[in-house]
Amino acid sequence: MGKIFEEANKLLKGKYKFFTTPGHKQGKGYLKFKNILRYDLTEVFGLDNLHKPTECIKDSLNELSEFYGSKKSYYLLNGSTSGIQIMIFSVFNEFDEVLIERGCHVSIMNSIFLRKLKVNYINREIYNVDLLLPDEFSKIDYRDENIILNNIKDCIHKNPKIKGVILTNPNYYGFYINQKEIYEYLRKKNIFLLIDSAHGAHIKAFNKTLECPNKFCDISVMSAHKTLAAFTQGAYLHVNNEKFIDKVDEYFSIFTTTSPSYLTMISLEKSLEDCKNYFKRKDVLLKRCNNFKKHINRDAYMYAIENSHIYCKSNGNFYYDDTRICLKFKFKNLNSKDLYDYLFRKKIICEMIFFNGIVLIPTIYTKVKDLKYLESKLKKFDYNFKENYIFELVLKACEAKYEKKIEPYEVKDRKYRFIKFKESVGKISFNDIFLYPPGVPIIFRGEKILIEHIVLINEYKKLCYDVNGLFKDEYVKIVEE
């Protein structure tokens, strides 16, 4: 077999505990299926047509729509990325103005680039960073009870041509915002709300303390493979505003493969069945995660984020999805990469690291014994204090006044050249520069590169983070002026 198979097989033979996507946890959600590859079929008689469903696929999609309460829902086989492309192309025309978060996923920026949209930003990322910092470093005054809504109102007041707002809910870390008041305000303004809920497909069934992110918006997209049992690239698209259904149908056909995977569709249907079954039960996953956090939070060096803490700290501006495990350090001079590597050596694979900790993704197929094993290894972590200025650097980068010099789509027709990144201050970036995961840009294409960006990214590189958008790890593309 080939190199990819060899490496994957080596990993699986290691008997690791996976706290990553996909949510079926290396097949634990499919133990009752015998020889699942038999279901890798094509569009033969009786199996319907994803692009024009009239039989079994139509019936399955109707059940999906009924559960999530949409006007129409779709199975996506190209991941949430294709859903983001579909909803952006369906709602906006070229040169429309949109409002997005600076902490959005890179797929939103790519779709905006392809659709040739003019972009405005709200800086939700500064709140994400603040909530991930130890309390002693927190700088934001949360006395305002509608901080995100008021940010949106202020931006719309300054840019009255904004046609739509695109928000992430919940985000990679598990931070959740209440969409209802935002949606009601935007409806009065005849402005559309689109939700990237890649990490929220599970909420209606597995965390009923929060509203389903699909409830208050015009269109939403959910990655069923992240927090449910779908195969990688399996996702849902939900349309609540009937006026967009025809356009969504059109762009669904454009952005969706003509060779749909029946395996992935069956896994999407399996994920829906799990949701329907567990919706009638108590919050099993939530209870498991809360028990784990209760034990971890007795420790001296780290803290597992909980909704009660986030809600109080942010004065009700943010909630937390307690089915997500996000561990943050209590001190500034610890390196999250050290913890990630330690857990890997102990046969535990985490989803990602960030400047102050690690993110793990449990699902209903994460066993209690796996959480107990994780807890035991975390308590034995022999941490070392190091000189680490990442808290101060991240704050400076978030507080920096970004400067958009040209629209992202205008970059495409410009000439570029390579220069050393450390010499690029004041230049316009030709491409997005971001950490992956989570895929959140630090610099957007068309923006001026600031000294804060260079200092921050150099610090990330010292801590062994992967930085996308640099070439040979030291060069950057800049726009020729």
C-alpha positions in Angstrom: 0.0 0.0 0.0 1.0 3.7 -0.3 2.6 6.1 2.1 -0.6 7.6 3.3 -2.0 4.2 4.2 1.2 3.2 5.9 1.2 6.3 8.2 -2.5 6.0 9.0 -2.1 2.4 9.8 0.9 3.2 12.0 -1.2 5.7 13.9 -4.1 3.3 14.4 -1.8 0.5 15.5 -0.6 2.8 18.3 -4.0 2.5 20.0 -4.4 6.3 20.6 -7.3 8.0 22.2 -8.6 10.5 19.7 -10.1 13.7 21.0 -10.3 15.1 17.4 -12.7 15.0 14.5 -14.3 13.0 13.0 -16.9 12.5 15.7 -17.5 8.8 15.1 -14.1 8.2 16.8 -12.4 5.8 14.4 -15.6 3.8 13.7 -17.0 3.4 17.2 -20.3 4.8 15.8 -20.4 2.1 13.2 -19.7 -1.1 15.1 -23.1 -2.5 14.0 -22.3 -2.0 10.3 -20.8 -5.1 8.7 -18.4 -4.4 5.9 -19.4 -0.7 5.5 -17.6 -0.4 2.2 -20.4 -2.4 0.6 -22.4 0.8 0.8 -20.0 2.8 -1.4 -22.6 2.8 -4.2 -23.5 5.1 -7.1 -26.7 6.5 -8.4 -28.4 3.4 -9.6 -32.1 2.7 -9.8 -33.8 3.1 -6.4 -31.0 5.2 -4.8 -32.3 8.5 -5.9 -30.3 11.6 -7.2 -28.8 14.1 -4.8 -29.1 16.9 -7.3 -32.8 16.2 -7.9 -34.0 14.1 -5.0 -37.5 12.5 -5.4 -37.3 9.3 -3.4 -35.2 8.0 -0.5 -32.8 11.1 -0.4 -35.8 13.4 -0.5 -37.4 11.6 2.4 -34.2 11.6 4.4 -33.7 15.4 3.8 -37.3 16.1 4.9 -36.4 14.4 8.2 -33.3 16.5 8.5 -35.3 19.7 7.9 -38.0 18.6 10.4 -35.5 18.0 13.1 -33.6 21.3 12.7 -36.7 23.3 12.0 -35.6 24.7 8.6 -37.6 25.5 5.5 -35.2 23.2 3.5 -32.1 21.3 4.4 -29.3 19.7 2.3 -26.6 17.1 2.7 -23.2 18.5 1.9 -20.4 16.1 0.7 -17.7 18.8 0.3 -17.7 19.9 3.9 -18.9 23.1 5.5 -16.7 24.9 3.1 -19.0 24.1 0.2 -22.0 25.2 2.3 -20.3 28.5 3.0 -19.7 29.0 -0.7 -23.3 28.1 -1.5 -24.9 30.5 1.1 -22.6 33.4 0.2 -23.2 33.1 -3.5 -26.9 32.6 -3.0 -27.4 35.7 -0.8 -25.0 38.2 -2.2 -24.2 39.7 -5.6 -20.8 40.9 -6.8 -19.5 44.1 -5.0 -22.1 43.8 -2.2 -20.9 44.8 1.3 -20.8 42.3 4.1 -19.8 42.3 7.7 -17.8 39.4 9.2 -15.7 38.6 12.2 -12.0 38.9 12.1 -12.0 35.5 13.8 -13.9 33.9 10.9 -12.7 30.7 9.2 -10.5 31.1 6.1 -13.2 29.5 4.0 -15.4 32.5 4.6 -12.6 34.8 3.4 -12.0 32.6 0.3 -15.7 32.7 -0.6 -15.8 36.5 -0.2 -12.8 36.6 -2.4 -14.4 34.5 -5.1 -17.8 36.4 -4.9 -15.9 39.7 -5.1 -17.5 41.2 -2.0 -16.5 44.3 -0.1 -15.7 43.4 3.4 -16.1 45.1 6.8 -15.0 43.5 10.2 -16.1 43.3 13.8 -13.3 42.3 16.1 -14.9 39.4 17.9 -11.4 37.8 18.0 -10.4 40.2 20.8 -13.1 38.8 23.0 -12.1 35.2 22.2 -8.5 36.1 23.2 -9.7 37.8 26.4 -11.8 34.9 27.5 -9.0 32.5 26.9 -6.6 34.5 29.0 -6.2 34.0 32.8 -8.5 36.4 34.6 -5.6 38.5 35.9 -4.7 39.4 32.3 -8.3 40.2 31.2 -8.7 43.8 30.0 -12.2 44.0 28.5 -15.0 45.8 30.4 -18.0 43.7 29.9 -20.5 46.0 31.6 -22.3 46.4 28.2 -24.8 43.5 28.0 -25.0 43.4 24.2 -21.4 43.8 23.2 -21.5 41.9 19.9 -24.9 43.4 18.9 -23.6 46.9 19.6 -20.4 46.2 17.6 -22.7 45.2 14.7 -24.9 48.3 15.1 -21.9 50.6 15.2 -20.5 49.0 12.0 -23.8 49.2 10.2 -24.2 52.8 11.2 -20.8 53.6 9.7 -21.4 51.4 6.6 -25.2 51.6 5.8 -24.7 49.6 2.5 -24.0 46.4 4.4 -26.3 43.7 3.0 -25.5 40.8 5.3 -23.7 39.7 8.4 -21.8 36.4 8.7 -21.1 35.1 12.2 -19.5 32.0 13.7 -21.5 30.2 16.4 -20.2 28.4 18.3 -16.5 28.8 17.5 -13.6 26.3 17.6 -13.1 27.0 21.4 -16.8 26.5 22.2 -17.7 30.2 22.7 -21.4 30.8 21.9 -23.3 34.0 21.3 -27.1 34.5 21.7 -28.2 35.1 18.1 -31.8 36.1 18.8 -31.5 39.8 19.4 -28.9 40.1 16.6 -31.3 38.4 14.2 -34.3 40.5 15.2 -32.3 43.8 14.8 -31.0 42.7 11.4 -34.4 41.7 10.2 -35.7 45.2 10.9 -32.9 46.6 8.9 -33.5 44.1 6.0 -30.0 42.7 6.5 -29.4 39.0 6.3 -27.7 36.8 8.9 -25.7 33.8 7.9 -24.2 31.4 10.5 -21.1 29.3 10.2 -22.0 26.7 12.8 -19.4 24.1 11.7 -19.0 23.2 15.4 -22.7 23.3 16.3 -24.4 20.4 14.6 -24.7 18.5 18.0 -26.1 21.3 20.1 -29.9 20.7 19.6 -29.5 17.0 20.7 -26.6 17.0 23.1 -26.5 20.4 24.8 -30.1 21.6 25.3 -29.0 24.4 27.6 -28.2 26.4 24.4 -30.4 27.3 21.5 -29.7 25.5 18.2 -27.6 27.9 16.1 -29.9 27.3 13.2 -32.9 28.8 15.0 -32.3 32.6 14.5 -30.7 33.2 11.1 -31.5 33.1 7.3 -29.1 30.3 6.4 -26.7 28.1 8.5 -24.1 25.5 7.8 -23.0 22.7 10.2 -20.1 20.2 10.0 -21.8 16.9 11.0 -18.4 15.2 10.8 -16.9 17.4 13.6 -19.3 16.7 16.5 -21.6 14.0 15.1 -20.8 10.6 13.5 -20.6 11.7 9.9 -17.6 10.8 7.7 -15.1 13.6 7.1 -16.6 16.2 4.7 -20.1 15.4 5.7 -22.1 18.5 6.6 -25.6 20.0 6.7 -27.0 23.2 5.1 -30.2 24.7 6.5 -32.3 27.5 4.8 -34.8 29.3 7.0 -35.6 32.2 4.5 -37.7 30.8 1.7 -36.7 33.6 -0.7 -33.3 32.0 -1.0 -34.3 28.4 -1.7 -34.2 28.7 -5.5 -30.8 30.3 -5.4 -29.4 27.7 -3.0 -30.7 24.9 -5.2 -28.8 26.5 -8.1 -25.5 27.0 -6.3 -25.8 23.6 -4.6 -25.7 22.0 -8.0 -22.7 24.2 -9.0 -20.6 23.6 -5.8 -21.6 19.9 -5.2 -19.9 16.9 -6.7 -21.8 15.0 -9.4 -20.5 11.8 -7.9 -21.9 11.9 -4.4 -20.6 9.5 -1.9 -23.4 7.3 -0.6 -21.2 6.3 2.3 -21.1 9.9 3.4 -24.8 10.4 2.9 -25.5 7.3 5.0 -23.2 8.6 7.7 -25.1 12.0 7.6 -28.3 10.1 8.0 -26.8 8.1 10.8 -25.8 11.3 12.5 -29.3 12.6 12.3 -30.7 9.4 13.8 -28.3 9.8 16.7 -29.5 13.3 17.3 -33.2 12.2 17.2 -32.6 9.3 19.6 -30.5 11.3 22.1 -32.9 14.4 21.9 -35.4 12.3 23.8 -32.9 11.4 26.5 -31.0 13.3 29.2 -27.8 15.2 28.2 -25.5 12.1 28.5 -22.5 13.8 26.7 -22.9 17.0 28.7 -22.9 15.0 32.0 -19.7 13.2 31.0 -17.9 16.4 30.1 -19.1 18.2 33.2 -17.8 15.4 35.4 -14.5 15.5 33.7 -14.2 19.3 34.1 -15.1 19.1 37.8 -12.2 16.8 38.5 -9.7 18.7 36.3 -10.6 22.1 37.8 -9.2 20.9 41.2 -5.8 21.0 39.6 -3.2 23.7 40.2 -1.9 24.6 36.7 -4.9 24.4 34.3 -8.6 25.1 34.0 -11.3 23.5 31.9 -13.5 26.2 30.6 -17.1 26.1 31.8 -20.3 28.0 30.9 -20.8 29.3 34.4 -17.4 31.0 34.3 -17.7 32.4 30.8 -21.2 33.7 31.4 -20.2 35.5 34.6 -16.9 36.8 33.3 -18.5 38.3 30.1 -21.6 39.6 31.9 -23.9 37.4 29.8 -22.3 38.4 26.5 -21.0 34.9 25.8 -22.0 31.4 26.7 -20.0 28.2 26.5 -20.8 24.9 24.9 -19.9 22.6 27.8 -19.7 19.6 25.5 -16.4 21.1 24.2 -13.2 20.6 26.3 -10.9 23.6 26.2 -8.1 23.5 28.7 -6.2 26.8 29.4 -3.2 27.4 31.7 -3.5 29.5 34.8 0.0 30.9 34.3 1.6 32.7 31.4 4.9 30.9 31.3 3.7 27.4 30.2 3.9 26.2 26.6 0.8 24.5 25.2 2.9 22.6 22.6 4.7 20.9 25.5 1.3 19.7 26.8 0.2 18.6 23.4 3.4 16.6 22.8 3.2 15.1 26.3 -0.3 13.8 25.7 0.7 12.4 22.3 3.4 10.4 24.0 0.7 9.1 26.3 -1.4 8.0 23.3 -3.8 10.9 23.4 -4.3 13.0 20.3 -5.8 16.5 20.8 -7.6 18.5 18.2 -5.4 21.6 18.4 -3.3 23.9 20.5 -3.7 27.6 21.0 -1.6 30.3 22.7 -2.8 29.3 26.2 -3.9 25.7 26.0 -5.4 22.9 24.0 -8.8 22.0 22.5 -10.3 18.5 22.6 -13.5 17.4 20.9 -15.4 14.7 22.7 -18.6 13.3 21.2 -21.2 10.7 22.2 -18.8 8.0 21.0 -16.1 9.2 23.4 -16.1 6.6 26.2 -16.1 7.5 29.9 -12.9 5.4 30.3 -11.2 7.6 27.7 -12.1 10.7 29.6 -10.8 9.1 32.8 -7.6 8.1 31.1 -7.1 11.7 29.8 -7.8 13.0 33.3 -5.2 10.7 34.8 -2.5 11.7 32.3 -3.2 15.5 32.7 -2.7 15.2 36.4 0.7 13.7 35.9 1.9 16.3 33.4 5.4 17.5 34.7 5.1 21.1 33.5 8.1 23.4 33.3 8.0 27.1 33.7 9.5 29.0 30.8 10.0 32.6 29.7 6.9 33.2 27.5 5.5 36.5 26.3 2.7 35.1 24.3 -0.1 36.6 26.4 1.2 40.1 25.9 1.9 39.5 22.2 -1.5 38.1 21.4 -3.2 41.0 23.1 -1.1 43.5 21.2 -2.0 41.8 17.9 -5.7 41.8 18.7 -5.6 45.5 19.8 -3.7 46.5 16.7 -5.6 48.7 14.2 -5.8 46.7 11.1 -5.6 48.6 7.8 -7.4 47.3 4.8 -5.7 48.9 1.8 -7.6 47.1 -1.0 -10.6 44.7 -1.1 -9.6 41.0 -1.0 -10.9 40.4 -4.5 -8.8 43.2 -5.9 -5.6 41.4 -4.9 -6.2 38.8 -7.6 -5.4 41.1 -10.5 -2.3 42.7 -8.9 1.3 41.7 -9.4 3.2 40.4 -6.4 6.7 39.6 -5.3 8.4 37.7 -2.5 10.2 39.4 0.3 11.4 38.3 3.7 8.6 38.4 6.2 10.7 40.3 8.8 11.1 43.1 6.2 7.5 43.4 5.2 6.2 46.0 7.6 4.0 48.5 5.8 3.5 46.2 2.8 0.2 44.9 1.5 -0.2 41.1 2.0 -1.1 39.2 -1.2 -2.6 36.3 0.7 -4.1 35.4 4.1 -1.6 34.4 6.8 -3.1 32.2 9.5 -2.5 29.4 11.9 -4.0 26.0 11.0 -5.8 24.8 12.9 -8.0 26.7 13.6 -7.8 28.4 10.2 -8.4 32.0 11.5 -6.4 34.6 9.6 -4.0 36.9 11.5 -3.5 39.0 8.3 -6.1 39.1 5.6 -5.1 39.6 1.9 -5.3 43.2 1.0 -4.3 44.4 4.5 -1.1 46.2 5.6 1.4 44.1 7.5 2.1 45.6 10.9 5.0 45.2 13.2 2.7 43.6 15.8 1.9 40.8 13.2 5.6 40.0 12.6 6.4 39.9 16.3 3.4 37.7 17.1 4.0 35.2 14.2 7.7 35.0 15.1 6.7 34.1 18.6 4.3 31.4 17.3 7.0 30.0 15.2 9.3 29.7 18.2 6.6 27.8 19.9 6.4 25.4 16.9 3.0 26.5 15.6 2.2 25.9 11.9 1.8 29.2 10.0 0.1 29.0 6.7 0.7 31.8 4.1 4.5 32.0 4.6 6.8 30.5 2.0 9.9 28.5 3.0 8.9 29.6 6.4 10.4 33.1 6.0 9.1 34.7 2.8 5.7 36.4 2.2 3.9 37.5 -1.0 3.3 41.2 -1.1 1.3 43.3 -3.6 3.5 45.3 -6.0 2.6 49.0 -5.5 
